[in-house]
Amino acid sequence: MKFIAYILIVGSVFYNTTVSLFADEQEAVEKYKDYKLAEVESFSKDIYDLEERFTHHIYAGVLEGYDNNVFLDPSRKGDIFDQVMADIILRYRLTDKIDLKAHYDFTSITYHRFTTLSMIDNDVSVSFEYYPHKRMRMEIGYDVDFIDYFKNKDGDFTTNGPFAGIKYYFNKNTYVGAEYQCYFYDYKHRDIRNSSNNKTDITREDHRNNIAAEVVTYFGKLFLKIKNRYYFNESNDGYMDYYDYQSERVNLYTAYPLTKKLSVLLSGGYQYKDFKSRTITTDPAKKEQDHLMTLGGGINYKILSAFYINANYTYRQNYSNDPLQEYSGSVSTVGANYFF
């Protein structure tokens, strides 16, 4: 079952960097790893080792990449970046039906030229997992995420909030799931604007409600994951309700082992973003609407039982009724990953 973990390392980091990369448009970011290691190692309670009360899963990865449009604008300025990742999941069985889970996710991105985009992301969550029967898993918890930029403190922010989810396993190869998250965004050093576009001494705060559903399955050796995510963002910034919008994103991940050591990965996604009041630059009577398309592919090669190297490519194209928001670009990466 660890195969799922490897094939879902679809190396795609999407950036939006108008004022600050990660802060303003976090929803446009696909983190490098989407593998959900916890789901891999305990895909259902049937394969959970009941003799072990404490279990842990650790992942580490490094990669080198090139983004040919780091600012996502017509200037198409490119840069090389280094990325380091770590993921730790700890579980402790409280009863036969309840686990206590702790999850730590670390990401560091360092740009060689545009160093104001370099950042560190530390994400910590604690939750309870409840197994009402062997085919169902329910989870409720709280998540805190710290995003810090090395040379752009205006971009720093913290998110925190509760989450809850449920998964139903038809068998060891297929499950469906749903999740709800409520996040509070605190931008530490950024002041909001009033309706006249004048800065105030109040820092920006956003509230985001997030609903997601997914299906994961195997067709023989072919792996398939489809995930749909809907959310709406509300901000206290008063100028044109600039950060108030609704968004829906659909992503598809698929992978197939060509040999015992070599796997091929394909991914695609579409995101629609509808702004509540933000007008476009060419017509103040029209509200902005964006359509982001992504396509990617890659290969993973097993060196040792838990050590993999990979190469990935992702293309992104944003269509908008505001010409200034239209862009295209690609990200290429090579890296190494270790599971232990």
C-alpha positions as CSV (number, residue, x, y, z in Angstrom):
1,M,0.0,0.0,0.0
2,K,3.0,2.3,0.3
3,F,2.8,2.6,-3.5
4,I,0.0,5.2,-3.0
5,A,2.4,7.4,-1.1
6,Y,5.0,7.4,-3.8
7,I,2.8,8.0,-6.8
8,L,1.0,10.9,-5.2
9,I,4.2,12.9,-5.0
10,V,3.2,15.0,-7.9
11,G,5.8,17.8,-7.9
12,S,3.7,20.9,-8.5
13,V,4.0,24.1,-6.6
14,F,1.8,26.8,-8.0
15,Y,2.6,30.4,-7.0
16,N,0.7,33.7,-7.0
17,T,2.9,36.6,-6.1
18,T,1.3,39.9,-6.7
19,V,2.1,41.3,-3.3
20,S,3.2,38.2,-1.4
21,L,3.3,34.8,-2.9
22,F,1.8,32.5,-0.3
23,A,-0.3,35.1,1.6
24,D,-2.7,36.5,-0.9
25,E,-3.5,33.5,-3.0
26,Q,-2.8,30.4,-0.9
27,E,-5.7,28.6,-2.5
28,A,-3.8,28.7,-5.8
29,V,-0.9,26.8,-4.2
30,E,-0.6,23.0,-4.8
31,K,1.9,21.8,-2.2
32,Y,4.6,19.5,-3.5
33,K,3.3,16.5,-1.7
34,D,-0.4,15.5,-1.8
35,Y,0.1,11.9,-0.7
36,K,-1.6,11.9,2.7
37,L,0.8,9.4,4.3
38,A,-1.6,8.7,7.2
39,E,-4.2,7.4,4.7
40,V,-1.7,5.2,3.0
41,E,-0.4,3.4,6.1
42,S,-3.8,2.8,7.6
43,F,-5.9,2.6,4.5
44,S,-8.6,0.8,6.6
45,K,-8.8,-0.6,10.1
46,D,-8.4,-4.1,8.6
47,I,-4.8,-3.5,7.9
48,Y,-4.0,-1.5,11.0
49,D,-1.7,-3.5,13.2
50,L,-3.7,-4.0,16.4
51,E,-0.7,-5.2,18.3
52,E,1.0,-1.8,18.1
53,R,-0.5,0.9,20.3
54,F,1.9,3.6,19.0
55,T,2.7,4.0,15.3
56,H,4.6,6.7,13.4
57,H,5.3,7.6,9.7
58,I,8.0,9.9,8.6
59,Y,8.7,11.4,5.1
60,A,11.6,13.6,4.0
61,G,12.3,15.1,0.5
62,V,14.5,17.5,-1.3
63,L,14.3,18.9,-4.8
64,E,15.7,21.4,-7.2
65,G,13.3,23.3,-9.5
66,Y,12.9,26.0,-12.1
67,D,9.8,28.2,-12.4
68,N,9.7,30.1,-15.6
69,N,7.1,32.6,-14.3
70,V,7.5,33.1,-10.6
71,F,5.3,36.3,-10.5
72,L,2.6,34.8,-12.7
73,D,2.4,37.9,-15.0
74,P,3.3,38.7,-18.6
75,S,6.9,39.6,-17.7
76,R,7.6,35.8,-17.3
77,K,10.6,36.1,-15.0
78,G,12.0,32.7,-14.1
79,D,14.1,31.5,-11.2
80,I,15.7,28.4,-9.7
81,F,14.5,27.3,-6.3
82,D,15.5,24.8,-3.7
83,Q,12.8,22.9,-1.7
84,V,13.0,20.9,1.5
85,M,10.1,18.9,2.9
86,A,9.4,16.8,6.0
87,D,6.2,15.1,7.2
88,I,5.7,13.4,10.6
89,I,2.6,11.5,11.7
90,L,2.2,10.0,15.1
91,R,-0.7,7.9,16.3
92,Y,-1.5,6.5,19.7
93,R,-4.4,4.1,20.2
94,L,-6.6,5.2,23.1
95,T,-9.2,2.5,22.7
96,D,-9.9,-0.1,20.0
97,K,-12.0,2.5,18.2
98,I,-10.2,5.8,18.9
99,D,-6.8,7.0,18.0
100,L,-5.0,10.2,19.0
101,K,-3.1,11.7,16.0
102,A,-0.5,14.4,15.7
103,H,0.7,15.7,12.3
104,Y,3.6,18.0,11.5
105,D,4.3,19.2,8.0
106,F,7.3,21.3,7.1
107,T,8.2,23.0,3.8
108,S,11.0,25.4,3.0
109,I,11.4,27.1,-0.4
110,T,14.5,29.2,-1.3
111,Y,14.7,31.2,-4.5
112,H,18.1,32.0,-5.9
113,R,17.3,35.3,-7.5
114,F,13.9,36.6,-6.2
115,T,14.7,36.0,-2.5
116,T,11.7,38.0,-1.3
117,L,9.6,34.9,-2.3
118,S,11.7,32.5,-0.1
119,M,9.6,31.1,2.8
120,I,9.1,28.5,5.5
121,D,5.8,26.8,6.2
122,N,5.2,25.0,9.6
123,D,1.9,23.2,9.8
124,V,0.8,21.4,13.0
125,S,-2.5,19.6,13.7
126,V,-3.9,17.4,16.5
127,S,-7.0,15.2,16.0
128,F,-9.0,12.2,17.2
129,E,-9.8,9.4,14.7
130,Y,-12.8,7.3,15.5
131,Y,-13.6,4.0,13.8
132,P,-17.3,3.1,14.3
133,H,-16.7,0.0,12.3
134,K,-14.0,-1.4,10.0
135,R,-15.1,0.4,6.9
136,M,-15.4,3.9,8.3
137,R,-13.1,6.4,9.7
138,M,-14.1,9.8,11.2
139,E,-11.7,12.5,12.3
140,I,-12.0,15.8,14.2
141,G,-9.2,18.1,15.1
142,Y,-7.5,21.5,15.1
143,D,-4.9,22.8,12.7
144,V,-2.3,25.7,13.1
145,D,-0.2,26.8,10.1
146,F,2.7,29.4,10.3
147,I,4.0,30.9,7.0
148,D,7.1,33.1,7.3
149,Y,8.9,34.9,4.5
150,F,12.7,35.4,4.9
151,K,12.8,38.9,3.3
152,N,9.1,39.9,3.1
153,K,7.5,40.2,6.5
154,D,4.4,41.8,5.0
155,G,3.6,38.4,3.6
156,D,3.8,36.5,6.9
157,F,0.6,35.1,8.2
158,T,-0.9,32.4,10.5
159,T,-3.9,30.2,10.0
160,N,-5.8,28.2,12.6
161,G,-9.1,26.5,12.8
162,P,-11.0,23.2,13.4
163,F,-11.6,20.5,10.8
164,A,-13.7,17.4,10.5
165,G,-13.8,14.5,8.0
166,I,-15.2,11.1,7.2
167,K,-14.0,8.3,4.9
168,Y,-15.9,5.1,3.9
169,Y,-13.8,2.2,2.6
170,F,-15.6,-0.1,0.1
171,N,-12.5,-2.3,0.3
172,K,-8.7,-1.9,0.7
173,N,-8.4,-0.3,-2.7
174,T,-11.3,2.2,-2.8
175,Y,-12.7,4.8,-0.5
176,V,-14.8,8.0,-0.7
177,G,-14.3,10.9,1.7
178,A,-15.5,14.3,2.7
179,E,-14.0,17.1,4.8
180,Y,-14.9,20.5,6.3
181,Q,-12.4,23.1,7.4
182,C,-12.9,26.5,9.0
183,Y,-9.8,28.7,9.0
184,F,-9.0,32.1,10.4
185,Y,-6.2,33.9,8.7
186,D,-4.1,36.5,10.6
187,Y,-1.8,38.7,8.5
188,K,0.6,39.9,11.1
189,H,2.1,42.9,9.4
190,R,-0.4,43.9,6.7
191,D,-2.9,46.7,7.3
192,I,-6.3,46.7,5.6
193,R,-7.7,49.4,3.3
194,N,-11.0,51.2,3.7
195,S,-13.6,51.6,0.9
196,S,-11.7,54.7,-0.3
197,N,-8.5,52.6,-0.7
198,N,-6.7,54.3,2.2
199,K,-4.7,52.3,4.6
200,T,-5.9,51.9,8.2
201,D,-4.1,50.7,11.3
202,I,-6.1,47.5,11.4
203,T,-4.3,44.3,10.3
204,R,-5.9,42.0,7.8
205,E,-7.9,39.0,8.9
206,D,-9.7,36.5,6.6
207,H,-12.2,33.8,7.3
208,R,-12.4,30.8,5.0
209,N,-14.9,27.9,4.9
210,N,-13.7,24.9,3.0
211,I,-15.6,21.8,1.8
212,A,-13.9,18.9,0.0
213,A,-14.9,15.5,-1.4
214,E,-12.6,12.8,-2.9
215,V,-12.6,9.4,-4.4
216,V,-9.5,7.1,-4.4
217,T,-9.3,3.8,-6.1
218,Y,-7.3,1.2,-8.1
219,F,-8.3,-0.2,-11.4
220,G,-5.8,-3.1,-11.5
221,K,-2.4,-1.4,-11.2
222,L,-3.8,2.0,-12.3
223,F,-4.2,4.4,-9.4
224,L,-6.8,7.2,-9.6
225,K,-7.7,10.0,-7.3
226,I,-10.3,12.7,-7.9
227,K,-10.7,15.6,-5.5
228,N,-13.2,18.5,-5.6
229,R,-12.8,21.4,-3.2
230,Y,-15.2,24.4,-2.7
231,Y,-14.6,27.3,-0.4
232,F,-15.4,31.0,0.1
233,N,-13.1,33.6,1.6
234,E,-14.2,36.7,3.5
235,S,-11.8,39.4,4.4
236,N,-12.0,42.6,6.6
237,D,-10.2,44.5,3.8
238,G,-12.9,47.0,2.7
239,Y,-11.6,48.2,-0.6
240,M,-13.9,46.6,-3.3
241,D,-14.1,43.6,-0.9
242,Y,-10.9,42.8,-2.7
243,Y,-10.3,39.4,-1.0
244,D,-13.9,38.2,-0.9
245,Y,-14.6,35.4,-3.4
246,Q,-15.8,31.9,-4.0
247,S,-13.7,29.2,-5.6
248,E,-14.1,25.6,-6.8
249,R,-11.2,23.4,-7.7
250,V,-11.2,19.9,-9.2
251,N,-8.0,17.9,-9.4
252,L,-7.2,14.5,-10.9
253,Y,-4.2,12.4,-10.0
254,T,-3.3,9.1,-11.8
255,A,-0.3,6.8,-11.8
256,Y,0.8,3.5,-13.2
257,P,3.8,1.3,-12.5
258,L,5.7,0.6,-15.7
259,T,8.1,-1.8,-14.0
260,K,8.8,-2.8,-10.4
261,K,11.0,0.3,-10.0
262,L,9.6,2.9,-12.5
263,S,6.2,4.6,-12.2
264,V,4.6,7.3,-14.4
265,L,2.4,10.0,-12.9
266,L,-0.1,12.3,-14.6
267,S,-2.2,15.2,-13.0
268,G,-4.7,17.8,-14.1
269,G,-6.7,20.5,-12.5
270,Y,-9.3,23.2,-13.0
271,Q,-10.0,26.1,-10.6
272,Y,-12.8,28.7,-11.0
273,K,-12.7,31.8,-8.9
274,D,-15.5,34.3,-8.7
275,F,-14.8,37.6,-6.9
276,K,-17.6,39.3,-5.0
277,S,-16.8,42.9,-5.8
278,R,-13.4,43.2,-7.3
279,T,-13.8,44.9,-10.7
280,I,-11.6,44.3,-13.8
281,T,-9.2,47.0,-15.0
282,T,-10.9,47.3,-18.5
283,D,-14.5,47.7,-17.3
284,P,-15.4,48.9,-13.8
285,A,-18.9,47.5,-14.2
286,K,-17.7,43.9,-14.5
287,K,-16.5,41.6,-11.6
288,E,-13.3,39.6,-12.0
289,Q,-13.6,35.9,-12.8
290,D,-10.6,33.6,-13.2
291,H,-10.1,30.1,-14.7
292,L,-6.9,28.3,-13.8
293,M,-5.9,25.2,-15.8
294,T,-3.0,22.9,-14.8
295,L,-1.5,19.8,-16.4
296,G,1.5,17.8,-15.1
297,G,3.4,14.6,-15.5
298,G,6.4,12.9,-14.0
299,I,8.3,9.7,-13.2
300,N,9.4,8.1,-10.0
301,Y,12.3,5.6,-9.8
302,K,12.9,3.4,-6.8
303,I,16.5,3.2,-5.8
304,L,16.0,1.4,-2.5
305,S,12.9,0.0,-0.8
306,A,12.0,3.4,0.7
307,F,14.2,5.8,-1.3
308,Y,12.9,7.3,-4.6
309,I,14.1,9.9,-7.1
310,N,11.7,11.7,-9.4
311,A,11.3,14.3,-12.1
312,N,8.2,16.3,-12.7
313,Y,6.8,19.0,-15.0
314,T,3.7,21.1,-14.5
315,Y,2.1,23.6,-16.9
316,R,-0.4,26.2,-15.7
317,Q,-2.6,28.6,-17.6
318,N,-4.9,31.3,-16.1
319,Y,-7.7,32.7,-18.1
320,S,-9.4,35.8,-16.8
321,N,-11.8,38.6,-17.9
322,D,-9.1,41.0,-16.6
323,P,-6.2,41.0,-19.0
324,L,-3.7,41.8,-16.3
325,Q,-4.6,38.5,-14.5
326,E,-3.9,36.3,-17.5
327,Y,-0.7,34.3,-17.4
328,S,1.0,31.0,-18.3
329,G,4.0,29.3,-17.0
330,S,5.6,26.0,-16.0
331,V,7.5,24.4,-13.1
332,S,10.1,21.7,-13.6
333,T,11.7,19.7,-10.7
334,V,14.0,16.9,-9.9
335,G,14.3,15.5,-6.4
336,A,14.7,12.6,-3.9
337,N,12.2,11.2,-1.4
338,Y,12.6,8.9,1.6
339,F,10.0,7.2,3.7
340,F,10.8,5.7,7.1
